[in-house]
Amino acid sequence: MSGTRAVFPHAIVASKIETVVDVELGIALSQRWLFDDQLILRTELTDIGTSVDDDVFRYEAPPGVRVLVDPNPFAEAGVSAGTAAWQVAQRTTRFLVDATRWLGRGRAAGGRS
């Protein structure tokens, strides 16, 4: 296994990762990364609390920023979510067909595969 961490920006190779999870909070409290049973990285959360100030999650948009409040981001354009999904599916299919034809031309002309 390997991964990168915000506190350690380099790749870390580990053969085993032990994680302690608080089931009630649903978060990892600690992790131990080991390579051949040798500890190479340990992270741990401390001073965990369950009370959170609601203002922590409040967002005030800067002046001039357009804020959409409709759960359908396409509503202002008069497009339903279903119509948008259908258009994406159609265009994706067309792209895949065109890409397949383009790649096939190179092979038919003796190009590398």
Stockholm file with secondary structure:
# STOCKHOLM 1.0

chainA/1-113         MSGTRAVFPHAIVASKIETVVDVELGIALSQRWLFDDQLILRTELTDIGTSVDDDVFRYEAPPGVRVLVDPNPFAEAGVSAGTAAWQVAQRTTRFLVDATRWLGRGRAAGGRS
#=GR chainA/1-113 SS CEECCSSSCSCEECSEEEEEEETTTTEEEEEEEEETTEEEEEEECCSCCSCCCGGGGCCCCCTTCCCCCSSSTTGGGTCCHHHHHHHHHHHHHHHHHHHHHHHHHHHHTTCCC
#=GC SS_cons         CEECCSSSCSCEECSEEEEEEETTTTEEEEEEEEETTEEEEEEECCSCCSCCCGGGGCCCCCTTCCCCCSSSTTGGGTCCHHHHHHHHHHHHHHHHHHHHHHHHHHHHTTCCC
//
